């Protein structure tokens, strides 16, 4: 039992007095109402009262007569095609021979020396894995249609800087993509990205967004200086080189020279990670996919694991919820929310409720919850028989292929989680199906965990299945196995983290993340194992917690041991912390050194300090509650 | 290059305009049923009501016109008899004020709004200011309870759960900062490092005339 310090007791007593003064009820009353724990913490409690929130999570006028709801104007669903790599709605990134400013600003391990180079640290793995492909990226303002009933939206996206043309210096606008161009990378082919900040000045931000950015490659085994650490941001007019070695974990430690094939990653994504401004910047569109193939997961259904071929039958899907102003028709974002933002419109790959023509065969979908705050539980709905469960194959969790495919009824996603699934449309030839989210969520704090009845959820995407049989070279998932889970490490140390609030400030272990990222909360010993216990003591909030750099294995949720056959019997980088839940994670931190964060991926919580920094160094510390 | 003077900047940049005179409110299908409201006005209408407040010096002020418009602002909520977290945040913000130097009161303004307008009269707040030796550039504010409640909600100091929200001090730990003209708003934990809060506030500072210069040191 941890000792409670005198100062802490005093703080609790003060907090109690303050609360009592303001509410006019006693501690006993609060305890009775279930709002106060014995530790003196005020806990958000569900189900105590009807909420005056509209579907977008804004307080309706009426409760206080003030907050203007942002309820989107009507948008007819399923009238536009899903943007994808086959129809030109999404593009694959194209490598360049040389960067446009490379003569003056060389591509090298050390910062280039150019005054507008935002990088200050040398690349750790540049000599070991010199880049074989270069990509030149521009982050810029662009005008984009999300639905024919709405005006063009001023968004921020990523452009292929040498392909998509220049930014108009008067409007600060150019061709860009959101979701961003898809990186198609291969293991052992190192990549160097020169990432330019070509965003408009702040007064032309169309109402929100800070033109200061840092791009995180989510789940990459990436050295710290290229990972997209929240304080490695770069300003307008600057660029930043990110070196992605595309190596397997273990390369410099347990499996020297090769890395461990059972640590292979497949579905990664990239997104802005600017400290205190991630939510608005990603909401404006700064996100895209990064797909990683190897000799087994090849992108070709005639080789390796014989998974459906990319890009024709292997389709990334980023699901986001947004609201649009009923007056201007433009994207709404509540910069004043500390708790989470819900949208009342669902976009897949940047379009509101699109349709997708599929052939009666197997498809691989890489389903990503793009946030900012909503969780999903997605089912496959046949509207002619809503109560029928249409099973599909769950093949990867957080983009990491499972030991073997699992036949499932649905997939549950928290913000930033990726689930790869295989749907076999052959039995549905000539029919129409929907990807339907049935998870109820009323505000930005997290889902209620109630499931809506079949057919009454949010229909995200419509599948129109062709009637003509087609060949299918992909393997039958029921016969397949992928990568066994790597052996679990023996932990050098066990650390405990409580995800909590203190006076309305998001906190981890009652500590706050300073905006300058200067607080090194603990030091992990490079090439060692650790056990982390993550706790959510609240009945009102759920948190999707993301840990950068190396995936973990989830050992248990409360007392429930995660066993083979569970979709979470996997390598993961995001764990959903349910109400009043404790989870146990096992990690290895291998190969590279440097600064990494752990944070809640509800981007509103993240921007409001529910984050910490840990450093991987040669000598670790022994802090058990850092 | 040093920061340009705020007034010069506002005039030169036409900060009241939306994006460079471009037809963002034009429907993709050519329809023009949408209202053109500048994004700055959208924020003003949604979050920055022009209610009348009274300063600790007894002066009547309008929240938007007098306190927010064209300014960089730092806002928190407190009340005079609050113990524990409030004095700690006040003392922390005094450190932040030191870091920001003489800009506080010139183009950066600190505001503390009482959560207990019934008892925190201007005289009570004035005493509070004297007791804490609060320097100029930092104004304590009270007003009609309904107006204060409106501000509390609009500025995001409320909780989505009405039961939890009965405790109005629920979000008391947060410090909101923003630049009204630049439409940049964010929040920092009030008990975070003072130097870090000061750095955060500078993120919403007026843009330098030359953006393409190295603006950060080695943040290792």
HADDOCK unambig.tbl for C-alpha pairs under 7 A between the chains (distance, minus, plus):
assign (segid A and resid 11 and name CA) (segid B and resid 84 and name CA) 5.78 0.50 0.50
assign (segid A and resid 14 and name CA) (segid B and resid 83 and name CA) 5.62 0.50 0.50
assign (segid A and resid 14 and name CA) (segid B and resid 84 and name CA) 5.38 0.50 0.50
assign (segid A and resid 15 and name CA) (segid B and resid 84 and name CA) 6.84 0.50 0.50
assign (segid A and resid 18 and name CA) (segid B and resid 82 and name CA) 5.95 0.50 0.50
assign (segid A and resid 18 and name CA) (segid B and resid 83 and name CA) 6.86 0.50 0.50
assign (segid A and resid 19 and name CA) (segid B and resid 167 and name CA) 6.05 0.50 0.50
assign (segid A and resid 19 and name CA) (segid B and resid 169 and name CA) 6.85 0.50 0.50
assign (segid A and resid 22 and name CA) (segid B and resid 167 and name CA) 6.21 0.50 0.50
assign (segid A and resid 22 and name CA) (segid B and resid 168 and name CA) 6.55 0.50 0.50
assign (segid A and resid 23 and name CA) (segid B and resid 166 and name CA) 6.07 0.50 0.50
assign (segid A and resid 23 and name CA) (segid B and resid 167 and name CA) 5.52 0.50 0.50
assign (segid A and resid 44 and name CA) (segid B and resid 161 and name CA) 6.96 0.50 0.50
assign (segid A and resid 44 and name CA) (segid B and resid 164 and name CA) 5.74 0.50 0.50
assign (segid A and resid 66 and name CA) (segid B and resid 150 and name CA) 6.35 0.50 0.50
assign (segid A and resid 67 and name CA) (segid B and resid 46 and name CA) 6.90 0.50 0.50
assign (segid A and resid 67 and name CA) (segid B and resid 154 and name CA) 6.51 0.50 0.50
assign (segid A and resid 68 and name CA) (segid B and resid 46 and name CA) 6.16 0.50 0.50
assign (segid A and resid 115 and name CA) (segid B and resid 213 and name CA) 6.12 0.50 0.50
assign (segid A and resid 115 and name CA) (segid B and resid 214 and name CA) 5.76 0.50 0.50
assign (segid A and resid 116 and name CA) (segid B and resid 212 and name CA) 5.71 0.50 0.50
assign (segid A and resid 116 and name CA) (segid B and resid 213 and name CA) 5.75 0.50 0.50
assign (segid A and resid 116 and name CA) (segid B and resid 214 and name CA) 5.70 0.50 0.50
assign (segid A and resid 120 and name CA) (segid B and resid 218 and name CA) 5.87 0.50 0.50
assign (segid A and resid 145 and name CA) (segid B and resid 28 and name CA) 6.67 0.50 0.50
assign (segid A and resid 148 and name CA) (segid B and resid 28 and name CA) 6.10 0.50 0.50
assign (segid A and resid 148 and name CA) (segid B and resid 29 and name CA) 6.28 0.50 0.50
assign (segid A and resid 150 and name CA) (segid B and resid 27 and name CA) 5.90 0.50 0.50
assign (segid A and resid 150 and name CA) (segid B and resid 28 and name CA) 6.77 0.50 0.50
assign (segid A and resid 151 and name CA) (segid B and resid 25 and name CA) 5.83 0.50 0.50
assign (segid A and resid 151 and name CA) (segid B and resid 26 and name CA) 5.48 0.50 0.50
assign (segid A and resid 151 and name CA) (segid B and resid 27 and name CA) 3.66 0.50 0.50
assign (segid A and resid 151 and name CA) (segid B and resid 28 and name CA) 5.12 0.50 0.50
assign (segid A and resid 152 and name CA) (segid B and resid 24 and name CA) 6.24 0.50 0.50
assign (segid A and resid 152 and name CA) (segid B and resid 26 and name CA) 6.78 0.50 0.50
assign (segid A and resid 152 and name CA) (segid B and resid 27 and name CA) 6.11 0.50 0.50
assign (segid A and resid 152 and name CA) (segid B and resid 28 and name CA) 5.54 0.50 0.50
assign (segid A and resid 153 and name CA) (segid B and resid 24 and name CA) 6.92 0.50 0.50
assign (segid A and resid 154 and name CA) (segid B and resid 24 and name CA) 6.92 0.50 0.50
assign (segid A and resid 171 and name CA) (segid B and resid 19 and name CA) 6.96 0.50 0.50
assign (segid A and resid 171 and name CA) (segid B and resid 20 and name CA) 5.67 0.50 0.50
assign (segid A and resid 202 and name CA) (segid B and resid 182 and name CA) 5.74 0.50 0.50
assign (segid A and resid 203 and name CA) (segid B and resid 15 and name CA) 6.03 0.50 0.50
assign (segid A and resid 203 and name CA) (segid B and resid 182 and name CA) 4.52 0.50 0.50
assign (segid A and resid 203 and name CA) (segid B and resid 183 and name CA) 6.84 0.50 0.50
assign (segid A and resid 204 and name CA) (segid B and resid 18 and name CA) 6.54 0.50 0.50
assign (segid A and resid 204 and name CA) (segid B and resid 19 and name CA) 5.15 0.50 0.50
assign (segid A and resid 206 and name CA) (segid B and resid 18 and name CA) 6.74 0.50 0.50
assign (segid A and resid 206 and name CA) (segid B and resid 19 and name CA) 6.57 0.50 0.50
assign (segid A and resid 206 and name CA) (segid B and resid 39 and name CA) 5.61 0.50 0.50
assign (segid A and resid 207 and name CA) (segid B and resid 39 and name CA) 4.64 0.50 0.50
assign (segid A and resid 207 and name CA) (segid B and resid 40 and name CA) 6.14 0.50 0.50
assign (segid A and resid 207 and name CA) (segid B and resid 183 and name CA) 5.47 0.50 0.50
assign (segid A and resid 208 and name CA) (segid B and resid 183 and name CA) 6.09 0.50 0.50
assign (segid A and resid 208 and name CA) (segid B and resid 184 and name CA) 6.12 0.50 0.50
assign (segid A and resid 236 and name CA) (segid B and resid 211 and name CA) 5.91 0.50 0.50
assign (segid A and resid 236 and name CA) (segid B and resid 212 and name CA) 6.53 0.50 0.50
assign (segid A and resid 237 and name CA) (segid B and resid 211 and name CA) 5.98 0.50 0.50
assign (segid A and resid 237 and name CA) (segid B and resid 212 and name CA) 4.49 0.50 0.50
assign (segid A and resid 238 and name CA) (segid B and resid 212 and name CA) 5.91 0.50 0.50
assign (segid A and resid 276 and name CA) (segid B and resid 186 and name CA) 6.86 0.50 0.50
assign (segid A and resid 327 and name CA) (segid B and resid 34 and name CA) 6.04 0.50 0.50
assign (segid A and resid 327 and name CA) (segid B and resid 35 and name CA) 5.64 0.50 0.50
assign (segid A and resid 328 and name CA) (segid B and resid 25 and name CA) 6.55 0.50 0.50
assign (segid A and resid 328 and name CA) (segid B and resid 34 and name CA) 4.92 0.50 0.50
assign (segid A and resid 328 and name CA) (segid B and resid 35 and name CA) 5.01 0.50 0.50
assign (segid A and resid 328 and name CA) (segid B and resid 36 and name CA) 6.17 0.50 0.50
assign (segid A and resid 328 and name CA) (segid B and resid 37 and name CA) 6.85 0.50 0.50
assign (segid A and resid 329 and name CA) (segid B and resid 34 and name CA) 6.37 0.50 0.50
assign (segid A and resid 335 and name CA) (segid B and resid 185 and name CA) 6.12 0.50 0.50
assign (segid A and resid 335 and name CA) (segid B and resid 186 and name CA) 6.61 0.50 0.50
assign (segid A and resid 336 and name CA) (segid B and resid 155 and name CA) 5.88 0.50 0.50
assign (segid A and resid 336 and name CA) (segid B and resid 156 and name CA) 4.92 0.50 0.50
assign (segid A and resid 337 and name CA) (segid B and resid 156 and name CA) 5.50 0.50 0.50
assign (segid A and resid 338 and name CA) (segid B and resid 156 and name CA) 6.89 0.50 0.50
assign (segid A and resid 503 and name CA) (segid B and resid 170 and name CA) 5.61 0.50 0.50
assign (segid A and resid 503 and name CA) (segid B and resid 171 and name CA) 5.55 0.50 0.50
assign (segid A and resid 503 and name CA) (segid B and resid 172 and name CA) 5.70 0.50 0.50
assign (segid A and resid 503 and name CA) (segid B and resid 173 and name CA) 4.80 0.50 0.50
assign (segid A and resid 504 and name CA) (segid B and resid 170 and name CA) 5.29 0.50 0.50
assign (segid A and resid 504 and name CA) (segid B and resid 171 and name CA) 3.99 0.50 0.50
assign (segid A and resid 504 and name CA) (segid B and resid 172 and name CA) 6.38 0.50 0.50
assign (segid A and resid 504 and name CA) (segid B and resid 173 and name CA) 5.69 0.50 0.50
assign (segid A and resid 504 and name CA) (segid B and resid 174 and name CA) 6.78 0.50 0.50
assign (segid A and resid 505 and name CA) (segid B and resid 171 and name CA) 6.81 0.50 0.50
assign (segid A and resid 505 and name CA) (segid B and resid 173 and name CA) 5.61 0.50 0.50
assign (segid A and resid 505 and name CA) (segid B and resid 174 and name CA) 6.00 0.50 0.50
assign (segid A and resid 505 and name CA) (segid B and resid 189 and name CA) 5.81 0.50 0.50
assign (segid A and resid 512 and name CA) (segid B and resid 189 and name CA) 6.94 0.50 0.50
assign (segid A and resid 512 and name CA) (segid B and resid 192 and name CA) 6.11 0.50 0.50
assign (segid A and resid 514 and name CA) (segid B and resid 192 and name CA) 5.46 0.50 0.50
assign (segid A and resid 514 and name CA) (segid B and resid 193 and name CA) 6.04 0.50 0.50
assign (segid A and resid 514 and name CA) (segid B and resid 196 and name CA) 5.72 0.50 0.50
assign (segid A and resid 515 and name CA) (segid B and resid 196 and name CA) 5.26 0.50 0.50
assign (segid A and resid 515 and name CA) (segid B and resid 197 and name CA) 6.63 0.50 0.50
assign (segid A and resid 515 and name CA) (segid B and resid 200 and name CA) 6.18 0.50 0.50
assign (segid A and resid 516 and name CA) (segid B and resid 196 and name CA) 5.25 0.50 0.50
assign (segid A and resid 608 and name CA) (segid B and resid 187 and name CA) 6.53 0.50 0.50
assign (segid A and resid 608 and name CA) (segid B and resid 188 and name CA) 6.33 0.50 0.50
